[in-house]
């Protein structure tokens, strides 16, 4: 006959036997995936640059004309045709006659008395070149990334919030409510997404970051709606929902307190996927002239400017904006795929 197991030992055994939760398992799988962790590091680096740019610690002076027009990257070397522009004007020889010398001397004296700034010497080259106004491409790319990334994140949040709300109502209530939302879903999905985006942009007419967020958010909720609706149809018949109904929980509480935590991983994965798509959509809108207004820079507006620069052989603004966008989109896509696999409850 075996000896009885002490109660404290049984408690420790049951604690060790308890299986980890969904999020703990997902984090364990993510940490084991080196590609996912590298992609997460890149995404966090871009988000840090957005935060520093928004607070003015980085790229606040991106509009300063620090170089000559179309200054090439440093590794290319100065352009001989532009190098003379970076040097201050040489004084006239002492024997040369200048009919405006007196007026210029008075003007310089007046500026000096009013605290006029000294003559600025513009750089002939920059680490990654300058645009046609002499703006540093590195600072401009960081500032443009702030606009594009913020648009992608906020628009994805709006789309997922709408898709989750509509999907929860349709899946939980069913009947006429489900038919109504399914009708809206079919209307939005029957039109190609890019045409829908351009149509809404043409109707709104005005440009601005808020308008881009509304355009993308109001047209991108269909994907989250379809998946969240299916999850609510499946979960509303589960035992824990019936138990909540038995103790008198309201429908709103059952939908968003009891069911939503069990389907939140679907919304999170959808948001990570939509961020990538919306960043690319913002670039397309700005490239076509429906995006950010004049005075606001984004990766799309940089690519739009680069069209005329390529004709002149000035490729560095296109390379900077395209490289930054490609790096972020690739990292975000890899992380979204890894997150989707890590949150899949079928994987052990």
Helices and strands as residue ranges (DSSP letters): H 7-17, H 22-32, H 34-54, E 67-73, H 80-83, G 84-86, H 101-113, E 123-126, H 137-173, H 175-189, H 193-204, H 209-219, H 222-235, H 239-246, H 251-253, I 254-259, H 260-288, H 299-311, H 316-342
